[in-house]
Amino acid sequence: MRNVFNMITDGFKRMALDERNYIVTVNSNTITIKNLLRTRVAEVKYRCNEEGELIDYQDTNNLFDNNHWDNFCFIFEREIPEEFNYDAFVQALVNQANTLGTNAWIT
């Protein structure tokens, strides 16, 4: 996973908001963002595998509007590696062969 602090900065850039206007803390695997009055909170709890790759995250938000928050969370979504789906891959090969008019090369 990329440096979490860089991800936070990227998230604020995607929201087009100034990170300095918020209180941002990172503890263990939790990012907490509060407004300056500390009355509203947005939070991301993330999990990494043994290699340090992001595998999942959960978010809560009552601080930002949904569109802004979706833009922030996109930074985390793009870090999660896509799982290779072997069955979908084989089906795509079969579909391509059928499109070409032959599936003789698939055995």
N, C-alpha and C positions, 0 to 999 in steps of 0.2 A: 504494500500500500504506500502511496505517496505520503509525504510528510503531512500530518493532519492539519498543521497550522497553515500550510500553503493551500490545502483544500478549503479551509474556512475562508481564507482571503478570496479564493476563486469563487466560492459560494456567494459572498457579499458582492463581488463584481457582477456575477450573473443576476443578482437581484437589483443591481444599480443602486446600492445603499452603501453608506460610509460605515465601515466596521467600527470606527472610533466612537460612533454614537451609541454603542451597545457594550454591555459587560459580557465578555466571552471568557468562559473557563473550560479547561480540559482536565478532567480527573479520570484516571484509569482509562476506560473505554467509553467515556461519556463527554459529549460536548454540550455545554449549557449556554444559552444566549438569553440575556435579560435586557429589558429596556432600562434606561437610567433610573427610573422610579422603582424598578424591581417589582413591578406589579404583574407583568406578563412574561411568559417564558416559552422558549422553543428549545427542544432537546433532541440530540441524536445519540443513541446508544449503538455502538458498532462492535462486531465480532470479527476477529482475524483468525486464519488458520495458523498452523505451526510455522509456515514460511513467511508469515506477516502479511499475507494477502487478505484483503477485505472479502468476507464471505456473506455478510448479512448486516443489516442495520434496521433499527426501529426508530421512528420519530414521533414526537408529539409537538404540537404547536398551538399556542393561542396568542402569539406575538405578531406574526406576519400574515398578510393575506395569502390565500391559497396559491395564487400564481407565483408570487415571490418565493414562497416556501418550496414549491415544486422546483423552481429554478435552483434553489440552494441544494435540495436533495439530489438533483441530477448529478452533481459533482460526485456523490457517493455511489449512485447507481452505475455510472460509467466505470467505476473502479472494480465492480464485482465482475470477475471473469465469467464468461458464458460457458456453460457446460456443453460438452460435445455430445450431441444426440445422434448416436449411431443409427438408430432406426430411421430417423428423419433424413439422414444423409443417404442411406440406401434407397429410401423411397424417392428422393430427389434424383438419384441415378436412374432408377427405373422409369420415372416420368420423363427424363431427358431421352432415354433410349426409345421410349414409346413415341416421343415427339419426332425423333429421327427416323422412325419406322422400323426399327429393329431392336431386339433385346438379345441378340445372339451372343454378344460379348459378356453378358451377365450370366453367370452359372451358379 
